[in-house]
C-alpha cells in the first residue's frame, strides 16, 4: 500500500500544474479581450499595415462597414461585389471619406 503514495503525490502535482496552466491561459485570453474591446486596437487598422485593402462583399453589411472604416483610416480600398449598381453607389459614398 505504501507504493501508491508516491504515485498519488505525482498525480497531485500533475493536476495542480494543469490547473495553473489553464488559469494562466484563461487570464491571458481575458486580458487580451479586455485590451482589444475595452481600450481599442487602433494600431491594428490603417496605413501602417499597408497602403491598400481589398474588401469583398462591400455593398452590404459587414463588408460595407469594413470598407468605410478602412477609408476613414486613410487606406486605399478595392471594392468587390456582385452588383455593379450597388458597387458604384458604395464607391461614391466611400470616396467622400478620403
DSSP file (Angstrom, degrees, kcal/mol; ACC not computed):
  #  RESIDUE AA STRUCTURE BP1 BP2  ACC     N-H-->O    O-->H-N    N-H-->O    O-->H-N    TCO  KAPPA ALPHA  PHI   PSI    X-CA   Y-CA   Z-CA
    1    1 A X    >         0   0    0      0, 0.0     3,-1.1     0, 0.0     4,-0.4   0.000 360.0 360.0 360.0 -26.9    0.0    0.0    0.0
    2    2 A X  T >>  +     0   0    0      1,-0.2     3,-0.7     2,-0.2     4,-0.6   0.742 360.0  66.9 -70.9 -21.4    2.9    2.3    0.6
    3    3 A X  H 3> S+     0   0    0      1,-0.2     4,-0.7     2,-0.2    -1,-0.2   0.706  92.4  61.9 -72.3 -18.2    3.9    2.2   -3.1
    4    4 A X  H <> S+     0   0    0     -3,-1.1     4,-2.0     1,-0.2    -1,-0.2   0.726  88.5  72.3 -78.3 -22.3    0.7    4.0   -4.1
    5    5 A X  H <> S+     0   0    0     -3,-0.7     4,-2.2    -4,-0.4     5,-0.2   0.909  94.6  48.8 -65.0 -44.3    1.6    7.1   -2.1
    6    6 A X  H  X S+     0   0    0     -4,-0.6     4,-2.2     1,-0.2    -1,-0.2   0.898 112.0  50.5 -62.8 -36.8    4.4    8.4   -4.4
    7    7 A X  H  X S+     0   0    0     -4,-0.7     4,-2.5     2,-0.2    -1,-0.2   0.893 109.2  51.1 -66.0 -38.8    2.1    7.9   -7.4
    8    8 A X  H  X S+     0   0    0     -4,-2.0     4,-2.1     2,-0.2    -1,-0.2   0.896 109.9  49.9 -65.3 -39.8   -0.6    9.9   -5.7
    9    9 A X  H  X S+     0   0    0     -4,-2.2     4,-1.8     2,-0.2    -2,-0.2   0.900 110.7  49.7 -64.5 -40.3    1.8   12.7   -4.9
   10   10 A X  H  X S+     0   0    0     -4,-2.2     4,-2.0     1,-0.2    -2,-0.2   0.926 111.1  48.6 -63.5 -45.1    2.9   12.8   -8.6
   11   11 A X  H  X S+     0   0    0     -4,-2.5     4,-2.5     1,-0.2    -1,-0.2   0.849 106.9  57.6 -65.1 -34.0   -0.6   12.9   -9.8
   12   12 A X  H  X S+     0   0    0     -4,-2.1     4,-2.6     1,-0.2    -1,-0.2   0.937 109.2  44.3 -59.3 -46.5   -1.4   15.7   -7.4
   13   13 A X  H  X S+     0   0    0     -4,-1.8     4,-2.3     2,-0.2    -2,-0.2   0.835 110.9  53.9 -71.6 -31.4    1.4   17.8   -8.9
   14   14 A X  H  X S+     0   0    0     -4,-2.0     4,-2.1     2,-0.2    -1,-0.2   0.930 112.3  45.0 -64.1 -44.5    0.3   17.0  -12.5
   15   15 A X  H  X S+     0   0    0     -4,-2.5     4,-2.5     2,-0.2    -2,-0.2   0.911 113.0  49.8 -65.4 -42.9   -3.2   18.1  -11.6
   16   16 A X  H  X S+     0   0    0     -4,-2.6     4,-2.3     1,-0.2    -1,-0.2   0.897 111.4  49.5 -64.0 -39.8   -2.0   21.3   -9.9
   17   17 A X  H  X S+     0   0    0     -4,-2.3     4,-2.5     2,-0.2    -1,-0.2   0.890 110.6  50.3 -65.4 -39.0    0.2   22.1  -12.8
   18   18 A X  H  X S+     0   0    0     -4,-2.1     4,-2.6     2,-0.2    -2,-0.2   0.921 111.1  47.9 -64.9 -44.2   -2.6   21.6  -15.3
   19   19 A X  H  X S+     0   0    0     -4,-2.5     4,-2.4     2,-0.2    -2,-0.2   0.911 112.7  48.9 -63.0 -42.7   -5.0   23.9  -13.2
   20   20 A X  H  X S+     0   0    0     -4,-2.3     4,-2.2     2,-0.2    -2,-0.2   0.914 111.6  49.8 -63.7 -42.4   -2.3   26.6  -13.0
   21   21 A X  H  X S+     0   0    0     -4,-2.5     4,-2.4     1,-0.2    -2,-0.2   0.934 112.6  46.3 -61.6 -47.1   -1.6   26.4  -16.8
   22   22 A X  H  X S+     0   0    0     -4,-2.6     4,-2.5     1,-0.2     5,-0.2   0.883 110.8  53.0 -64.8 -38.0   -5.3   26.6  -17.6
   23   23 A X  H  X S+     0   0    0     -4,-2.4     4,-2.2    -5,-0.2    -1,-0.2   0.908 110.7  47.2 -63.9 -41.0   -5.8   29.5  -15.2
   24   24 A X  H  X S+     0   0    0     -4,-2.2     4,-2.4     2,-0.2    -2,-0.2   0.904 112.0  50.0 -66.6 -40.8   -2.9   31.4  -16.8
   25   25 A X  H  X S+     0   0    0     -4,-2.4     4,-2.3     2,-0.2    -2,-0.2   0.925 112.9  46.2 -63.5 -44.2   -4.3   30.7  -20.3
   26   26 A X  H  X S+     0   0    0     -4,-2.5     4,-2.5     2,-0.2     5,-0.2   0.907 112.4  50.8 -65.6 -41.4   -7.7   32.0  -19.4
   27   27 A X  H  X S+     0   0    0     -4,-2.2     4,-2.5    -5,-0.2    -2,-0.2   0.916 110.8  48.8 -61.8 -43.3   -6.3   35.0  -17.7
   28   28 A X  H  X S+     0   0    0     -4,-2.4     4,-2.5     2,-0.2    -2,-0.2   0.905 111.3  49.9 -64.0 -41.4   -4.2   35.9  -20.7
   29   29 A X  H  X S+     0   0    0     -4,-2.3     4,-2.4     2,-0.2    -2,-0.2   0.914 112.2  47.2 -63.7 -42.9   -7.3   35.5  -23.0
   30   30 A X  H  X S+     0   0    0     -4,-2.5     4,-2.5     2,-0.2    -2,-0.2   0.899 111.7  50.6 -65.6 -40.3   -9.4   37.7  -20.8
   31   31 A X  H  X S+     0   0    0     -4,-2.5     4,-2.4     2,-0.2    -2,-0.2   0.918 111.4  48.3 -62.7 -43.7   -6.6   40.3  -20.7
   32   32 A X  H  X S+     0   0    0     -4,-2.5     4,-2.3     2,-0.2     5,-0.2   0.915 112.1  48.9 -63.4 -43.8   -6.3   40.3  -24.5
   33   33 A X  H  X>S+     0   0    0     -4,-2.4     4,-3.0     1,-0.2     5,-0.5   0.910 111.8  49.2 -62.8 -42.1  -10.1   40.6  -24.9
   34   34 A X  I  X>S+     0   0    0     -4,-2.5     4,-2.1     1,-0.2     5,-1.1   0.904 111.3  50.0 -63.2 -41.2  -10.2   43.5  -22.5
   35   35 A X  I  X>S+     0   0    0     -4,-2.4     5,-1.0     3,-0.2     4,-0.5   0.905 117.1  39.7 -64.8 -41.7   -7.3   45.2  -24.2
   36   36 A X  I  <5S+     0   0    0     -4,-2.3     4,-0.3     3,-0.2    -2,-0.2   0.939 127.7  30.2 -74.8 -47.8   -8.9   44.9  -27.7
   37   37 A X  I  <5S+     0   0    0     -4,-3.0    -3,-0.2    -5,-0.2    -2,-0.2   0.884 128.0  37.2 -82.3 -39.5  -12.5   45.6  -26.7
   38   38 A X  I  <<S+     0   0    0     -4,-2.1    -3,-0.2    -5,-0.5    -2,-0.1   0.932 130.5  24.4 -81.1 -47.1  -12.1   48.0  -23.8
   39   39 A X  I  <<S-     0   0    0     -5,-1.1    -3,-0.2    -4,-0.5    -4,-0.1   0.813 105.8-126.6 -89.6 -33.2   -9.1   50.0  -24.8
   40   40 A X      < -     0   0    0     -5,-1.0    -3,-0.1    -4,-0.3    -1,-0.1  -0.170   1.2-119.4 100.7 161.2   -9.3   49.6  -28.6
   41   41 A X    >   +     0   0    0     -5,-0.1     3,-1.4     1,-0.1     4,-0.2  -0.430  45.6 152.2-136.1  59.3   -6.8   48.5  -31.1
   42   42 A X  G >   +     0   0    0      1,-0.3     3,-1.5     2,-0.2    -1,-0.1   0.789  69.7  64.4 -63.4 -29.7   -6.4   51.4  -33.5
   43   43 A X  G 3  S+     0   0    0      1,-0.3    -1,-0.3    -3,-0.1     5,-0.1   0.722  91.8  66.1 -68.9 -18.3   -2.9   50.5  -34.4
   44   44 A X  G <  S+     0   0    0     -3,-1.4     2,-0.4     4,-0.0    -1,-0.3   0.507 100.6  54.8 -80.6  -4.3   -4.2   47.3  -36.0
   45   45 A X  S <  S+     0   0    0     -3,-1.5     2,-0.2    -4,-0.2     3,-0.2  -0.989  85.8  42.4-130.8 137.3   -6.1   49.2  -38.7
   46   46 A X  S >  S-     0   0    0     -2,-0.4     3,-2.0     1,-0.1     4,-0.4  -0.713  99.6 -36.7 128.2-175.1   -4.7   51.7  -41.1
   47   47 A X  G >  S+     0   0    0     26,-0.7     3,-0.8     1,-0.3    -1,-0.1   0.639 113.8  79.2 -62.0 -15.7   -1.8   52.5  -43.4
   48   48 A X  G 3  S+     0   0    0      1,-0.3    -1,-0.3    -3,-0.2     3,-0.1   0.773  95.5  48.4 -62.8 -23.9    0.7   51.0  -41.0
   49   49 A X  G <  S-     0   0    0     -3,-2.0    -1,-0.3     1,-0.4     2,-0.3   0.618 133.2 -57.7 -88.3 -14.4   -0.4   47.6  -42.4
   50   50 A X    <   -     0   0    0     -3,-0.8    -1,-0.4    -4,-0.4    -4,-0.0  -0.813  46.5 -96.2 150.4 169.2   -0.1   48.6  -46.0
   51   51 A X  S    S+     0   0    0     -2,-0.3    25,-2.5    -3,-0.1     2,-0.3   0.783  98.6  50.6 -85.7 -28.7   -1.4   51.2  -48.4
   52   52 A X  E     -a   76   0A   0     23,-0.2     2,-0.3    -3,-0.1    25,-0.2  -0.798  56.1-170.1-116.6 152.3   -4.2   49.1  -50.0
   53   53 A X  E     -a   77   0A   0     23,-2.2    25,-3.2    -2,-0.3     2,-0.5  -0.996  11.6-150.1-137.0 141.2   -7.1   47.0  -48.7
   54   54 A X  E     -a   78   0A   0     -2,-0.3     2,-0.5    23,-0.2    25,-0.2  -0.953  14.1-171.0-111.5 126.4   -9.4   44.6  -50.6
   55   55 A X  E     -a   79   0A   0     23,-2.8    25,-2.1    -2,-0.5     3,-0.4  -0.970   5.3-159.6-122.5 119.1  -12.9   44.2  -49.3
   56   56 A X  E    S+a   80   0A   0     -2,-0.5    25,-0.2     1,-0.2    23,-0.0  -0.686  78.5  23.6 -93.6 151.7  -15.2   41.5  -50.7
   57   57 A X  S >  S+     0   0    0     23,-1.2     3,-0.8    -2,-0.3     7,-0.4   0.904  78.8 158.3  63.9  41.2  -19.0   41.8  -50.3
   58   58 A X  T 3   +     0   0    0     22,-1.8    23,-0.1    -3,-0.4    -1,-0.1   0.330  50.5  71.1 -86.8   8.2  -18.5   45.5  -49.9
   59   59 A X  T 3  S+     0   0    0     21,-0.2     2,-0.3     1,-0.1    -1,-0.2   0.641 102.4  26.5 -99.2 -13.4  -22.0   46.7  -50.8
   60   60 A X  S X> S-     0   0    0     -3,-0.8     4,-1.0    30,-0.0     3,-0.8  -0.978 104.1 -19.7-144.4 155.9  -23.9   45.5  -47.8
   61   61 A X  H 3> S-     0   0    0     -2,-0.3     4,-2.0     1,-0.2     5,-0.1  -0.118 117.8  -1.0  60.0-133.7  -23.5   44.7  -44.1
   62   62 A X  H 3> S+     0   0    0      1,-0.2     4,-2.8     2,-0.2    -1,-0.2   0.872 130.5  56.2 -65.3 -40.0  -20.1   43.9  -42.6
   63   63 A X  H <> S+     0   0    0     -3,-0.8     4,-2.3    -6,-0.4    -1,-0.2   0.901 108.5  47.9 -60.2 -41.0  -18.2   44.3  -45.8
   64   64 A X  H  X S+     0   0    0     -4,-1.0     4,-2.4    -7,-0.4    -1,-0.2   0.909 111.6  50.0 -65.7 -42.1  -19.6   47.8  -46.3
   65   65 A X  H  X S+     0   0    0     -4,-2.0     4,-2.5     2,-0.2     5,-0.2   0.909 110.6  49.9 -63.6 -42.3  -18.7   48.8  -42.8
   66   66 A X  H  X S+     0   0    0     -4,-2.8     4,-2.7     1,-0.2     5,-0.2   0.940 110.7  49.7 -59.8 -46.6  -15.2   47.5  -43.2
   67   67 A X  H  X S+     0   0    0     -4,-2.3     4,-2.1     1,-0.2    -2,-0.2   0.907 111.9  48.3 -60.8 -42.3  -14.7   49.4  -46.4
   68   68 A X  H  X S+     0   0    0     -4,-2.4     4,-2.3     2,-0.2    -1,-0.2   0.930 113.1  46.9 -63.9 -46.1  -16.0   52.6  -44.8
   69   69 A X  H  X S+     0   0    0     -4,-2.5     4,-1.6     1,-0.2    -2,-0.2   0.901 111.8  50.2 -65.3 -40.6  -13.7   52.3  -41.7
   70   70 A X  H  <>S+     0   0    0     -4,-2.7     5,-2.3     1,-0.2    -1,-0.2   0.903 111.4  48.9 -64.7 -39.3  -10.7   51.5  -43.8
   71   71 A X  H ><5S+     0   0    0     -4,-2.1     3,-1.6    -5,-0.2    -2,-0.2   0.889 108.2  54.1 -66.5 -38.0  -11.3   54.5  -46.0
   72   72 A X  H 3<5S+     0   0    0     -4,-2.3    -1,-0.2     1,-0.3    -2,-0.2   0.827 104.6  55.5 -63.7 -30.8  -11.7   56.7  -42.9
   73   73 A X  T 3<5S-     0   0    0     -4,-1.6   -26,-0.7    -5,-0.2    -1,-0.3   0.323 125.4-102.2 -86.3   9.0   -8.3   55.5  -41.7
   74   74 A X  T < 5S+     0   0    0     -3,-1.6     2,-0.2     1,-0.3    -3,-0.2   0.636  73.6 140.2  87.7  14.7   -6.7   56.7  -44.9
   75   75 A X      < -     0   0    0     -5,-2.3     2,-0.5   -23,-0.0    -1,-0.3  -0.623  55.9-118.1 -90.6 151.9   -6.4   53.4  -46.7
   76   76 A X  E     -a   52   0A   0    -25,-2.5   -23,-2.2    -2,-0.2     2,-0.4  -0.775  36.9-152.9 -84.3 129.0   -7.0   52.9  -50.4
   77   77 A X  E     -a   53   0A   0     -2,-0.5     2,-0.6   -25,-0.2   -23,-0.2  -0.898  15.3-157.0-116.7 131.0   -9.8   50.4  -50.8
   78   78 A X  E     -a   54   0A   0    -25,-3.2   -23,-2.8    -2,-0.4     2,-0.4  -0.929  20.8-151.5-101.0 120.8  -10.6   48.0  -53.6
   79   79 A X  E     -a   55   0A   0     -2,-0.6     2,-0.4   -25,-0.2   -23,-0.2  -0.771  11.6-170.4 -98.0 136.2  -14.3   47.0  -53.5
   80   80 A X  E     +a   56   0A   0    -25,-2.1   -22,-1.8    -2,-0.4   -23,-1.2  -0.994  20.1 145.2-127.4 129.4  -15.5   43.7  -54.8
   81   81 A X        -     0   0    0     -2,-0.4     3,-0.0   -24,-0.2    -2,-0.0  -0.970  51.0-126.4-154.8 165.2  -19.2   42.9  -55.3
   82   82 A X  S    S+     0   0    0     -2,-0.3     2,-0.6     1,-0.1    -1,-0.1   0.729  93.8  68.8 -86.8 -23.9  -21.6   41.1  -57.5
   83   83 A X     >  -     0   0    0      1,-0.2     4,-2.0     2,-0.0     5,-0.1  -0.862  61.2-164.7-105.2 117.7  -23.9   44.1  -58.2
   84   84 A X  H  > S+     0   0    0     -2,-0.6     4,-2.4     2,-0.2     5,-0.2   0.891  90.0  52.7 -65.9 -40.9  -22.4   46.9  -60.3
   85   85 A X  H  > S+     0   0    0      2,-0.2     4,-1.9     1,-0.2    -1,-0.2   0.940 112.8  42.8 -63.2 -47.5  -25.1   49.4  -59.3
   86   86 A X  H  > S+     0   0    0      1,-0.2     4,-2.8     2,-0.2     5,-0.3   0.883 112.2  55.7 -64.8 -37.1  -24.6   48.9  -55.6
   87   87 A X  H  X S+     0   0    0     -4,-2.0     4,-2.3     1,-0.2    -2,-0.2   0.910 107.6  47.8 -62.5 -42.7  -20.8   48.9  -56.1
   88   88 A X  H  X S+     0   0    0     -4,-2.4     4,-2.1     2,-0.2    -1,-0.2   0.892 112.5  50.2 -64.4 -39.4  -21.0   52.3  -57.8
   89   89 A X  H  X S+     0   0    0     -4,-1.9     4,-1.9     2,-0.2    -2,-0.2   0.942 113.5  43.5 -65.2 -48.1  -23.2   53.7  -55.0
   90   90 A X  H  X S+     0   0    0     -4,-2.8     4,-2.8     1,-0.2     5,-0.2   0.884 111.5  55.9 -65.8 -37.6  -20.9   52.5  -52.2
   91   91 A X  H  X S+     0   0    0     -4,-2.3     4,-1.9    -5,-0.3    -1,-0.2   0.911 108.5  46.5 -61.6 -42.4  -17.8   53.6  -54.1
   92   92 A X  H  X S+     0   0    0     -4,-2.1     4,-0.5     2,-0.2    -1,-0.2   0.867 112.9  50.3 -69.2 -34.3  -19.2   57.2  -54.4
   93   93 A X  H >< S+     0   0    0     -4,-1.9     3,-0.9     1,-0.2     4,-0.3   0.923 112.9  45.7 -66.1 -44.1  -20.1   57.1  -50.7
   94   94 A X  H >X S+     0   0    0     -4,-2.8     3,-1.7     1,-0.2     4,-0.6   0.826 101.4  65.4 -71.3 -31.5  -16.6   55.9  -49.6
   95   95 A X  H 3< S+     0   0    0     -4,-1.9     3,-0.4     1,-0.3    -1,-0.2   0.727  92.2  64.9 -65.2 -18.5  -14.8   58.4  -51.9
   96   96 A X  T << S+     0   0    0     -3,-0.9    -1,-0.3    -4,-0.5    -2,-0.2   0.719  94.2  61.0 -73.0 -20.9  -16.3   61.2  -49.7
   97   97 A X  T <4        0   0    0     -3,-1.7    -1,-0.2    -4,-0.3    -2,-0.2   0.747 360.0 360.0 -77.8 -23.1  -14.2   59.9  -46.7
   98   98 A X     <        0   0    0     -4,-0.6    -1,-0.2    -3,-0.4    -2,-0.2   0.475 360.0 360.0 -89.6 360.0  -10.9   60.4  -48.4
